[in-house]
Amino acid sequence: MRFCLSFIVFSLSFSPAAAQTPVYLDETKPLEQRVEDALSRMTLDEKLRVIHAQSKFSAAGVPRLGIPDLWTDDGPHGVRPDVLWDEWEQAGQTNDSCVAFPALTCLAATWNPQMARLYGESLGEEALYRGKNVILGPGVNILRTPLGGRNFEYMGEDPYLASRMVVPYVQGLQSRGVAACVKHYALNNDEEYRHQVNVKVSLRALHEIYLPAFRAAVEEGKAWSLMGAYNLYQNQHNCHNNILLNQILKHDWQFDGVVISDWGGCHDTDEAVRNGLDLEMGSWTNGLSQGASNAYDSYYLALPYKRGILSGRYSTKELDEKVRRVLRLHFRTTMNRQRPYGSLCSDAHYEAAQQIAQEGIVLLKNDGGLLPLSNGGRILVVGENAIKMMTVGGGSSSLKAQREVLPLDAVRSCFGQAQVDYARGYVGDTVQSYNGVTVGRSLYDLRSADELRREAVEKARQADVVIVFGGLNKSDHQDAEGHDRQQYGLPYGQDQLIEALVEANPRLVYVNISGNPVAMPWLSRVPAVVQAWFIGSQSGNAIASVLSGVVNPSGKLPFTWYASLEQCGAHALGTYPGTWRPDHQIIDEEYLEDIFVGYRWTDLPQKTRKKLYSRSSLPSSLSSSLSSPLFPFGFGLSYTTFQLSNLRADKKTITPDERLTITVDVTNTGNRAGAEVVQLYISDVKSSVVRPVKELKGFSKVFLQPGQTKSVSLVIDRSSLSFYNEQSQQWTAEPGAFTAIVSTSSVPQNQQYNFILQ
């Protein structure tokens, strides 16, 4: 008994509870104090281990200090299934399925920041349940050319729209204690040879077009991490680029989070140490050659960095700064005891996915009111995209969805199994697997293109209406990571199929599934066109709800839909995809179109265009590209009609420090409830520099019952009127006359208000 008592006394006197609690564990202490306390306790080896990967998707913690490993996961459309420790193949788990949310082009097409917040919150809850600390997304690179293979992961061509949509996404995700990793910073507009493209762009275009969404994510969204891009800028790889990371991101924008390399985006220890990279992931190198397995200790920021410190080549100043940033990320995620509980594949998440999809679907054409379809008729569904799962493939955004409702199944459920027939029409890509995830029904079909087309045409003649599900898919050289598209037209002979079908039955609805615009040479003969995107788990249900009229479409295009590639500045000027240097190591791609991307280019008058681009080497397509696009930026129809009226403002003259409130009345003049997007564009009447004819500077989505009128107010401030001055390297708002244009697309509808900036 005496032995037991003495043992108890000894244990109490040396209990850990009696020792002083480290500050870094005390969540009541200021964040920076906790960071410094943890940093002061770390050895050199512990500091180095937290700034590079230890597996394909994780970085080590500090077990001695109770700091857990940091787990990242691909997004931005869902939580990617787990892979093996040192392989890209799936781990074969049965509990890592997810809800697949719509691609970000669809989210942008909602023109509704509330949908972005819902998206982020729902994705964050799924990530929490799966034990992920960082979601690698969202992506906010600008759609410069419709051939970009990864455009479907981004938010369109306009920096203002992308800025307003990325902030609530980041805030929603991080409200669940999961870090957003905004990507790919920056100028990541090519997939083909993406490691070798050196972008040459003016400072003005960089700041006005390609950086605003990243800046908004950092300054307003308070993003906790950001991913560097594969490409180069000013001859430096962007994962360790002094201008982009040290000067702009960390100095000018005061970013206090972690810069994470894209997987394999780090190329040099010296540049990684000095030029702003904080966490190196996926380099898959032994420091000398590609292809070493489990080579994480040989990463550029691992043993080579340690040897440089011990030899005196590097001080520990840069190392400590990197570790501080990683520790902040830990305290915001892995060490955050206030994080809520997550949930996976919940009813609420499926509802969110469907709501976002329905709001993002865009009705592009509806001649004769063919849509919505009524019950009772015979419907023929045609096309591979009606039966092909789109949640797998396409690169790092490929998912293992718990379920994906296919369009054919949803149409049959909506209109009745007996009323809906199906014809394949064409065979495209029959692969239904990616990195070990295999899904869907078999798509193999050995019939010839003529046989498939003939069957579809014969059935079309017997139908009351034909719905063609076509477009692109997630295969290489379509909407997919790693390669750009090789043509603007539809693949797999779809144009010939559509021409034959509409001749057989003029009551044809074309549903385009893609993340990019495509050529539509048959558009004048097809009465109804719907843009349905890649919209995830609930894709079929969302599309059927719009086709049937259960949901009134309200999406608007987040990019200009060109009739041909020559209408796009990058192609009209012949600058895409750039020029190989003599040593064939680097491609220089000059963004000659400068700030004139998308509708900014198509708006340019011929006189201005010739003045700006008068070089004799320019292609003859420059003048021919002046024709109108198929559909303008911001365009989208509804099953009801709207009218804008009574445009007014609270003042006629403002100073640079004042704000101008523009108000317009919106009336639903039809017989269905619906939503309209009021868009505000600003035109600088006279400027010392050439400016776009107009630029989007505000928008608001308003829901109205039939006959209802609401007043919508949009605010203009100094930033709405400014351009980036390359001489002063500052944003400048010049005094003078401006015009506010209020419309429902980028094509003005004569609702204008003139005002003066003093």
C-alpha positions in Angstrom: 0.0 0.0 0.0 2.8 2.4 0.8 4.3 1.7 -2.6 1.0 2.6 -4.3 0.7 5.8 -2.4 4.2 6.9 -3.2 3.6 6.1 -6.9 0.5 8.3 -6.9 2.3 11.2 -5.3 5.2 10.9 -7.8 2.7 10.9 -10.8 0.9 13.9 -9.6 4.0 15.9 -9.1 5.1 15.3 -12.7 1.7 15.4 -14.4 1.7 17.1 -17.8 -1.2 19.2 -16.6 1.1 20.7 -14.0 3.4 21.9 -16.7 3.0 25.2 -18.6 0.7 24.8 -21.7 2.5 25.9 -24.8 1.1 29.1 -26.2 0.6 27.6 -29.6 -2.0 25.2 -28.1 -3.9 28.1 -26.5 -6.6 29.2 -29.0 -7.3 32.3 -26.9 -3.9 33.7 -27.8 -3.4 35.8 -30.9 -2.5 33.8 -34.0 0.9 35.4 -34.6 1.9 34.7 -31.0 1.0 31.1 -31.4 2.9 30.9 -34.6 6.0 32.3 -33.1 5.8 30.1 -30.1 5.5 26.9 -32.2 8.3 28.2 -34.5 10.7 28.7 -31.6 10.2 25.1 -30.5 11.0 23.5 -33.9 14.3 22.0 -35.0 15.9 22.6 -38.4 14.7 19.2 -39.6 11.2 19.8 -38.3 11.0 23.1 -40.1 12.1 21.5 -43.4 9.7 18.6 -43.1 6.6 20.8 -43.1 7.5 22.7 -46.3 7.5 19.8 -48.7 5.3 16.8 -49.5 5.6 13.4 -47.7 3.1 11.7 -50.1 1.2 12.5 -53.2 -1.2 14.7 -51.3 0.1 15.3 -47.8 2.8 17.2 -46.0 4.2 16.1 -42.7 3.3 17.7 -39.4 5.4 17.8 -36.2 4.4 14.9 -34.0 6.6 16.0 -31.1 4.6 19.2 -30.9 1.3 17.6 -31.6 0.9 19.2 -35.0 -0.8 16.7 -37.4 -0.1 16.1 -41.0 -1.6 18.4 -43.6 -3.9 16.8 -46.1 -4.7 18.4 -49.4 -7.2 17.1 -52.0 -8.1 18.0 -55.6 -11.1 20.2 -56.3 -12.7 22.4 -57.2 -15.9 20.5 -58.1 -15.8 17.8 -55.4 -13.5 16.0 -53.0 -11.4 13.7 -55.2 -11.1 10.0 -54.1 -8.0 9.0 -52.2 -4.9 7.7 -54.0 -2.2 5.4 -52.9 0.6 7.0 -50.8 3.1 7.3 -53.7 0.9 6.5 -56.8 -1.8 8.3 -58.8 -4.0 5.3 -58.8 -7.0 5.1 -56.5 -6.5 3.5 -53.1 -9.5 1.3 -53.6 -11.5 2.6 -50.6 -15.2 2.3 -50.4 -16.0 5.4 -48.3 -14.4 8.1 -50.5 -17.2 8.8 -52.9 -18.6 12.3 -53.0 -21.2 14.6 -54.4 -20.0 16.0 -57.7 -20.9 19.7 -57.9 -21.2 21.6 -61.2 -18.1 22.7 -62.9 -17.1 26.3 -62.2 -18.2 27.5 -65.6 -21.7 26.6 -64.5 -21.3 28.3 -61.2 -20.2 31.5 -62.9 -23.2 31.2 -65.3 -25.5 31.5 -62.3 -24.3 35.1 -61.9 -25.4 34.6 -58.2 -22.8 35.0 -55.4 -25.2 33.2 -53.1 -24.8 30.1 -55.1 -21.0 30.5 -54.8 -21.3 30.7 -51.0 -23.5 27.6 -50.9 -21.0 25.8 -53.2 -18.1 26.6 -50.9 -20.0 25.6 -47.7 -21.2 22.3 -49.1 -17.8 21.4 -50.5 -16.1 22.3 -47.2 -18.5 20.0 -45.3 -17.6 17.1 -47.6 -13.9 17.8 -47.3 -14.2 17.9 -43.5 -15.8 14.5 -43.4 -13.0 13.1 -45.5 -10.3 14.6 -43.3 -9.0 17.1 -45.9 -7.5 20.3 -44.7 -6.9 22.1 -48.1 -9.1 21.9 -51.2 -7.1 22.6 -54.4 -9.5 25.2 -55.8 -11.2 27.3 -56.9 -9.7 28.1 -60.3 -10.0 31.7 -61.6 -7.9 31.8 -64.7 -9.4 33.9 -67.5 -10.8 32.2 -70.6 -8.5 33.8 -73.2 -9.2 31.3 -76.0 -12.1 28.7 -76.3 -9.5 26.1 -77.1 -8.3 26.1 -73.5 -8.6 22.5 -72.2 -9.1 23.6 -68.6 -11.6 26.4 -69.2 -14.4 24.3 -67.7 -12.6 24.6 -64.3 -12.6 28.4 -64.4 -15.1 31.2 -64.2 -15.1 32.7 -67.7 -13.6 35.6 -69.5 -14.4 38.6 -67.3 -12.3 39.6 -64.3 -15.1 41.3 -62.5 -17.6 38.4 -62.7 -14.9 36.0 -61.6 -13.9 38.3 -58.7 -17.5 38.5 -57.4 -18.0 34.7 -57.7 -14.7 33.6 -56.2 -14.9 35.6 -52.9 -18.1 33.9 -51.5 -16.8 30.5 -52.7 -13.6 31.0 -50.6 -15.4 32.4 -47.7 -17.9 29.5 -47.7 -15.3 26.8 -47.9 -13.1 28.4 -45.2 -16.1 28.9 -42.9 -16.0 25.2 -42.5 -12.3 25.2 -41.4 -11.0 24.0 -44.8 -8.5 26.1 -46.7 -9.2 27.2 -50.3 -6.1 27.0 -52.5 -6.9 29.4 -55.3 -5.3 28.4 -58.6 -3.5 28.6 -60.9 -1.6 31.8 -60.2 -1.3 33.2 -62.8 -1.7 33.5 -66.6 -2.3 29.8 -66.8 -4.3 29.9 -70.1 -2.7 27.0 -72.0 -2.7 23.3 -71.3 -0.6 22.2 -74.2 3.1 22.5 -73.2 2.0 24.2 -70.0 5.4 23.7 -68.3 7.1 25.6 -71.1 4.9 28.5 -72.0 6.5 31.9 -71.2 3.7 34.5 -71.2 4.6 38.0 -72.5 1.9 40.4 -71.4 1.6 44.1 -70.6 1.5 45.2 -67.0 -1.9 46.7 -67.8 -3.4 43.5 -69.1 -1.8 41.6 -66.2 -3.5 43.8 -63.6 -6.8 44.6 -65.4 -7.6 41.1 -66.8 -5.5 38.3 -65.3 -5.0 39.2 -61.7 -8.3 40.8 -60.3 -9.9 37.5 -59.4 -6.8 36.3 -57.5 -6.6 39.7 -55.8 -10.2 39.5 -54.7 -9.7 36.0 -53.4 -6.8 37.2 -51.3 -7.9 40.7 -50.1 -11.6 40.1 -49.7 -11.9 36.3 -49.5 -8.9 36.1 -47.2 -7.8 32.9 -48.9 -5.5 30.8 -46.7 -3.5 29.3 -49.6 -2.8 29.8 -53.3 -1.3 27.5 -55.9 1.3 28.6 -58.4 1.0 27.8 -62.1 3.1 25.6 -64.3 3.8 28.3 -66.9 6.4 31.1 -66.9 6.2 34.8 -66.6 9.2 37.0 -67.3 11.2 33.8 -67.9 10.6 32.5 -64.3 8.3 29.6 -63.5 5.3 30.9 -61.6 5.7 28.5 -58.7 8.8 30.5 -57.7 8.3 33.8 -59.5 9.7 36.9 -57.8 7.4 39.4 -59.4 4.1 37.4 -59.0 4.8 36.0 -55.5 7.1 38.3 -53.6 6.2 41.6 -55.1 2.5 41.4 -56.0 1.1 38.7 -53.9 3.0 39.0 -50.6 4.0 42.7 -50.7 1.3 44.5 -52.5 -1.7 42.3 -51.5 -0.3 41.4 -48.1 -1.1 37.7 -48.5 -0.3 35.9 -45.2 -1.1 32.4 -46.4 0.8 29.6 -48.0 2.0 29.5 -51.6 1.7 25.8 -52.7 3.4 24.6 -55.8 1.4 22.9 -58.5 2.3 19.2 -58.6 5.7 19.2 -60.2 5.8 23.0 -60.6 9.0 23.5 -58.7 12.2 23.4 -60.7 15.0 25.0 -58.7 16.1 25.2 -55.1 17.6 28.7 -55.3 14.4 30.2 -56.9 12.1 28.3 -54.6 14.0 29.5 -51.5 14.1 33.2 -52.6 11.1 33.7 -54.7 8.1 33.0 -52.5 7.3 29.3 -52.7 6.3 28.0 -49.2 5.2 24.4 -49.7 6.5 22.1 -52.5 4.2 19.4 -53.7 4.5 16.6 -56.3 7.9 17.3 -57.8 8.5 13.5 -58.1 12.3 13.9 -58.3 15.4 12.8 -56.6 17.0 16.2 -57.2 18.7 15.0 -60.4 16.3 13.1 -62.5 12.6 12.4 -62.9 10.9 9.2 -61.8 12.2 8.4 -58.3 9.7 6.8 -56.0 9.2 8.0 -52.5 11.8 10.8 -53.2 10.2 13.3 -50.9 13.3 14.0 -48.9 15.1 14.9 -52.1 12.6 17.6 -53.1 14.1 21.0 -53.9 12.9 22.3 -50.5 14.1 19.2 -48.6 17.7 17.9 -48.5 19.1 20.3 -51.1 17.7 23.1 -49.0 19.2 21.7 -45.8 22.6 21.3 -47.5 22.4 24.9 -48.6 21.7 26.1 -45.1 24.4 24.1 -43.5 26.9 25.2 -46.1 26.0 28.9 -45.6 24.5 29.3 -49.0 21.1 30.2 -47.4 20.3 31.8 -44.1 17.3 30.6 -42.1 15.4 33.8 -42.6 13.5 32.6 -45.7 13.0 29.2 -44.1 11.4 30.7 -41.0 9.1 32.8 -43.1 7.9 29.8 -45.0 7.3 27.8 -41.8 5.4 30.7 -40.3 3.0 30.6 -43.2 2.6 26.8 -43.0 2.0 27.1 -39.2 -0.7 29.7 -39.8 -2.4 27.3 -42.2 -2.2 24.5 -39.5 -3.8 26.8 -36.9 -6.6 27.7 -39.3 -7.2 24.1 -40.3 -5.7 21.0 -38.6 -5.2 22.8 -35.2 -8.6 24.6 -35.3 -10.7 23.0 -32.5 -13.7 25.2 -33.5 -14.2 23.6 -36.8 -17.7 22.2 -37.3 -18.4 18.5 -38.1 -18.5 17.5 -41.8 -21.0 15.5 -43.7 -20.7 13.4 -46.9 -23.2 12.8 -49.7 -26.0 14.4 -47.7 -29.4 15.3 -49.0 -28.5 18.9 -48.5 -25.5 18.6 -50.7 -27.4 17.0 -53.5 -30.0 19.7 -53.2 -27.2 22.3 -53.4 -25.6 20.7 -56.4 -29.0 20.6 -58.2 -29.9 24.2 -57.3 -26.5 25.5 -58.6 -26.9 23.4 -61.8 -30.4 24.7 -62.5 -29.4 28.3 -62.0 -26.4 27.9 -64.3 -28.1 26.3 -67.3 -28.4 28.8 -70.1 -31.2 28.9 -72.6 -29.5 30.2 -75.7 -32.3 30.0 -78.3 -36.0 29.2 -78.2 -37.7 30.0 -81.5 -41.4 29.5 -81.5 -41.5 28.7 -77.8 -40.5 25.1 -78.4 -39.4 24.9 -74.8 -40.5 24.0 -72.3 -41.7 20.7 -73.6 -45.2 19.5 -72.7 -46.1 16.0 -71.6 -47.9 13.6 -74.0 -45.7 13.6 -77.1 -43.2 11.1 -78.4 -39.6 12.2 -77.5 -36.5 10.9 -79.2 -33.3 11.4 -77.2 -30.1 11.3 -79.4 -26.4 11.4 -78.5 -23.7 9.8 -76.5 -23.7 12.6 -74.0 -27.1 11.5 -72.9 -25.7 8.3 -71.5 -22.0 9.2 -70.7 -20.9 10.0 -67.2 -19.0 13.3 -67.0 -17.9 13.2 -63.4 -14.8 11.1 -64.3 -11.9 12.1 -66.5 -10.7 15.5 -67.5 -7.6 15.5 -65.2 -7.3 16.4 -61.5 -10.9 17.4 -61.2 -12.0 13.8 -61.9 -14.3 12.5 -59.2 -15.7 9.3 -57.7 -19.3 10.4 -57.5 -21.6 8.4 -55.3 -24.1 8.8 -58.1 -24.6 10.7 -61.3 -28.1 11.0 -62.8 -27.7 10.7 -66.6 -29.8 12.9 -69.0 -31.5 10.0 -70.7 -32.6 8.5 -67.4 -33.9 11.8 -66.1 -35.8 12.6 -69.3 -37.5 9.2 -69.1 -38.3 9.7 -65.5 -39.7 13.2 -66.2 -41.8 12.5 -69.3 -42.5 8.8 -68.9 -40.5 5.7 -69.9 -43.0 4.8 -72.7 -42.8 8.2 -74.3 -39.0 8.4 -74.6 -37.0 6.5 -77.2 -33.2 6.7 -77.6 -30.7 6.5 -80.5 -27.0 6.7 -80.1 -26.4 8.9 -83.1 -22.6 8.9 -82.8 -19.8 7.2 -81.0 -17.1 9.3 -79.3 -15.1 8.2 -76.3 -16.3 4.9 -74.9 -13.9 5.0 -71.9 -15.7 5.3 -68.6 -12.7 5.1 -66.2 -10.0 7.4 -64.8 -7.1 6.6 -62.4 -8.8 3.4 -61.2 -12.4 4.8 -61.0 -14.7 2.9 -63.3 -18.3 4.0 -63.7 -21.4 3.9 -65.9 -22.9 1.6 -68.4 -20.9 0.2 -71.3 -20.6 2.6 -74.2 -19.1 0.2 -76.7 -20.9 0.2 -80.1 -19.3 -1.3 -83.2 -21.8 0.2 -85.7 -20.5 2.6 -88.3 -21.2 6.4 -88.3 -23.6 6.0 -91.2 -25.5 3.2 -89.4 -25.8 5.2 -86.2 -26.9 8.4 -88.1 -29.4 6.5 -90.2 -31.0 4.9 -87.2 -31.3 8.3 -85.4 -32.9 9.9 -88.5 -35.4 7.2 -89.0 -36.5 7.4 -85.4 -36.6 11.2 -85.6 -39.2 11.1 -88.3 -41.5 9.2 -86.0 -41.0 11.6 -83.0 -42.9 14.7 -81.9 -39.7 16.3 -80.7 -36.0 15.4 -80.8 -33.5 16.2 -78.0 -29.9 15.9 -79.0 -27.3 15.7 -76.2 -24.0 16.6 -77.7 -21.0 18.7 -77.2 -17.6 17.8 -75.7 -16.5 15.4 -73.1 -13.5 14.9 -70.7 -11.2 13.2 -73.2 -7.8 14.5 -74.2 -8.0 17.5 -76.6 -11.5 18.4 -75.4 -12.4 19.7 -71.9 -9.5 18.1 -70.1 -6.3 18.9 -68.3 -3.0 18.5 -70.1 -4.1 19.3 -73.6 -5.9 22.1 -75.4 -8.7 21.5 -78.0 -7.5 21.1 -81.5 -10.6 22.4 -83.2 -13.5 24.7 -82.5 -16.0 22.5 -84.2 -17.9 19.6 -82.5 -16.1 16.3 -82.6 -17.3 12.8 -83.8 -19.3 14.0 -86.8 -21.9 15.7 -84.6 -22.5 18.5 -87.1 -23.5 16.1 -89.8 -25.8 14.3 -87.4 -27.6 17.5 -86.3 -28.0 18.6 -89.9 -29.6 15.3 -90.8 -31.9 15.2 -87.7 -33.2 18.8 -88.1 -34.0 18.0 -91.8 -36.0 14.9 -90.7 -37.7 16.7 -87.8 -37.5 20.5 -87.4 -38.7 20.3 -83.8 -35.2 19.8 -82.5 -33.7 20.8 -79.1 -29.9 20.8 -78.9 -28.4 20.4 -75.4 -24.7 21.3 -75.5 -22.7 19.7 -72.7 -19.3 21.4 -72.4 -17.2 23.9 -70.5 -16.3 25.8 -73.7 -18.2 27.4 -76.6 -18.3 25.4 -79.8 -19.0 26.2 -83.4 -22.6 25.8 -84.5 -22.8 26.1 -88.3 -26.4 24.7 -88.1 -27.7 27.3 -85.6 -30.1 29.1 -87.9 -32.0 25.8 -88.5 -32.2 24.5 -85.0 -35.0 26.2 -83.0 -33.9 25.6 -79.4 -30.4 25.4 -77.9 -29.5 24.9 -74.2 -26.1 25.2 -72.7 -25.9 22.6 -69.9 -22.2 22.5 -68.9 -20.7 19.6 -66.9 -23.0 19.8 -63.9 -22.2 16.9 -61.7 -24.2 14.4 -59.7 -27.6 15.9 -60.5 -26.9 16.7 -64.1 -29.8 14.7 -65.6 -32.3 16.0 -63.1 -31.3 19.6 -63.5 -31.5 19.4 -67.3 -34.9 17.7 -67.3 -36.3 20.2 -64.9 -35.4 23.0 -67.3 -36.6 21.2 -70.4 -39.9 20.4 -68.8 -40.4 23.9 -67.4 -40.4 22.9 -63.7 -37.5 25.3 -63.5 -37.3 28.5 -65.5 -33.8 28.9 -66.8 -31.9 32.0 -65.6 -28.3 31.3 -66.4 -26.2 33.8 -68.3 -23.0 33.1 -70.4 -19.8 33.9 -68.5 -17.9 34.1 -71.9 -18.5 35.3 -75.4 -19.7 32.5 -77.7 -17.8 33.1 -81.0 -19.1 32.1 -84.4 -15.6 31.2 -85.3 -12.1 31.3 -83.8 -11.2 34.3 -85.8 -13.6 36.4 -83.6 -11.3 35.7 -80.6 -8.5 38.2 -80.3 -5.8 35.6 -79.5 -6.6 33.8 -82.8 -7.3 36.9 -84.9 -3.9 38.2 -84.1 -2.2 34.8 -84.6 -0.5 34.8 -81.1 -1.9 31.5 -79.9 -0.2 29.1 -79.1 3.0 31.0 -79.3 6.4 30.4 -80.8 9.2 28.0 -79.8 12.6 29.4 -79.1 15.4 28.1 -81.2 16.5 25.6 -78.5 12.9 24.3 -78.3 12.9 24.5 -74.6 10.5 27.4 -74.1 7.5 28.8 -76.0 7.1 32.5 -76.0 3.4 33.5 -76.2 2.7 37.2 -76.5 -0.7 38.4 -75.5 -1.0 40.9 -78.3 -4.7 41.4 -77.8 -3.7 43.0 -74.4 -6.7 44.0 -72.3 -9.1 43.2 -75.2 -10.3 39.7 -74.2 -13.7 38.4 -74.9 -16.4 41.0 -75.4 -13.8 43.7 -75.0 -12.3 42.5 -78.3 -15.6 42.0 -80.1 -16.7 45.4 -79.1 -13.7 47.1 -80.6 -14.6 49.3 -83.6 -12.7 48.5 -86.8 -11.1 51.9 -86.8 -9.7 51.4 -83.3 -8.6 47.9 -84.1 -6.6 48.9 -87.1 -5.0 51.7 -85.2 -4.0 49.4 -82.3 -2.9 46.5 -84.5 -1.4 48.0 -87.6 1.6 45.7 -87.9 2.0 44.3 -91.5 2.5 40.8 -90.2 -1.0 40.6 -88.8 -3.3 38.0 -90.5 -6.1 39.0 -92.9 -8.6 37.5 -90.5 -8.3 40.7 -88.4 -11.0 42.5 -90.3 -13.2 39.5 -90.8 -13.4 39.0 -87.1 -15.6 42.0 -86.7 -18.9 40.1 -87.3 -21.2 39.5 -84.3 -20.6 36.5 -82.1 -23.3 33.8 -81.9 -24.1 34.8 -78.4 -22.7 37.8 -76.4 -21.2 37.6 -73.0 -23.9 37.8 -70.3 -26.6 36.5 -72.6 -29.3 34.0 -71.6 -33.0 33.7 -72.2 -36.0 32.8 -70.0 -39.4 31.3 -70.4 -40.8 34.6 -69.3 -39.9 38.2 -70.4 -38.5 41.1 -68.5 -38.4 44.9 -69.0 -35.9 47.4 -67.6 -37.2 50.9 -67.1 -36.8 54.1 -65.1 -33.0 54.2 -65.0 -31.8 56.8 -62.4 -28.9 57.7 -60.1 -28.5 59.6 -56.9 -26.2 62.3 -58.4 -24.9 63.6 -61.8 -21.4 64.4 -60.6 -19.1 62.6 -58.2 -15.7 63.1 -56.7 -13.1 60.2 -56.6 -14.1 59.5 -53.0 -17.8 59.4 -53.6 -20.0 56.5 -54.7 -22.7 56.7 -57.3 -25.8 54.5 -56.9 -27.5 53.5 -60.2 -31.1 52.2 -59.9 -33.3 50.6 -62.4 -36.8 49.0 -62.3 -37.1 45.4 -63.5 -40.6 44.0 -64.4 -41.5 40.5 -65.2 -43.8 41.1 -68.2 -44.5 37.4 -68.8 -46.7 34.8 -67.2 -44.1 32.7 -65.4 -42.0 33.3 -62.3 -38.4 33.8 -63.2 -35.1 35.5 -62.6 -33.2 38.2 -64.6 -29.6 39.4 -64.2 -29.3 43.2 -64.3 -25.8 44.0 -65.6 -24.0 47.3 -65.2 -21.3 48.3 -67.7 -19.2 51.4 -67.6 -17.9 53.3 -70.6 -15.2 56.0 -70.3 -16.2 58.6 -72.8 -12.7 60.2 -73.2 -9.5 58.8 -71.8 -5.7 59.3 -72.1 -5.4 55.6 -72.9 -7.4 53.3 -75.1 -10.0 51.7 -73.0 -12.6 49.0 -73.8 -15.9 50.3 -75.2 -17.5 49.1 -71.9 -16.6 46.9 -69.0 -18.7 45.0 -66.5 -18.7 46.7 -63.1 -21.8 45.4 -61.4 -24.6 42.9 -61.5 -27.6 41.6 -59.5 -29.8 38.6 -60.0 -33.5 39.4 -59.2 -36.3 36.9 -58.8 -39.8 38.1 -59.9 -43.3 36.7 -60.0 -45.4 37.5 -63.1 -46.3 41.2 -63.3 -44.0 42.0 -60.3 -41.6 45.0 -60.4 -38.5 45.4 -58.2 -36.0 48.2 -58.1 -32.3 47.1 -58.4 -29.5 49.3 -57.2 -25.9 49.0 -58.2 -23.0 51.0 -56.8 -20.1 52.6 -58.7 -17.0 53.7 -56.9 -13.5 54.8 -57.9 -12.4 51.3 -58.7 -15.3 51.0 -61.2 -13.8 53.9 -63.2 -10.1 53.2 -63.0 -7.5 51.7 -65.3 -4.0 50.4 -64.5 -1.5 53.2 -65.3 1.7 51.5 -66.5 3.7 54.7 -66.0 2.8 55.2 -62.4 2.0 51.5 -61.8 -1.1 52.5 -60.0 -4.8 52.4 -60.6 -6.0 55.7 -62.1 -9.5 57.3 -62.4 -9.3 60.2 -64.7 -11.8 63.1 -64.4 -14.3 63.4 -67.2 -17.5 62.0 -68.6 -18.6 58.4 -68.1 -21.6 56.4 -69.2 -23.3 53.8 -67.1 -25.0 51.1 -69.3 -27.6 48.9 -67.7 -28.6 45.8 -69.7 -29.4 42.1 -69.5 -26.3 41.1 -71.5 -23.2 42.8 -72.9 -25.3 44.0 -75.9 -26.6 47.4 -74.7 -30.4 47.9 -74.6 -30.4 51.8 -74.5 -30.6 52.1 -70.7 -27.8 54.6 -70.2 -27.0 57.3 -67.6 -24.3 59.9 -68.1 -22.3 61.3 -65.2 -19.1 63.2 -64.5 -16.1 62.3 -62.4 -14.6 65.5 -61.0 
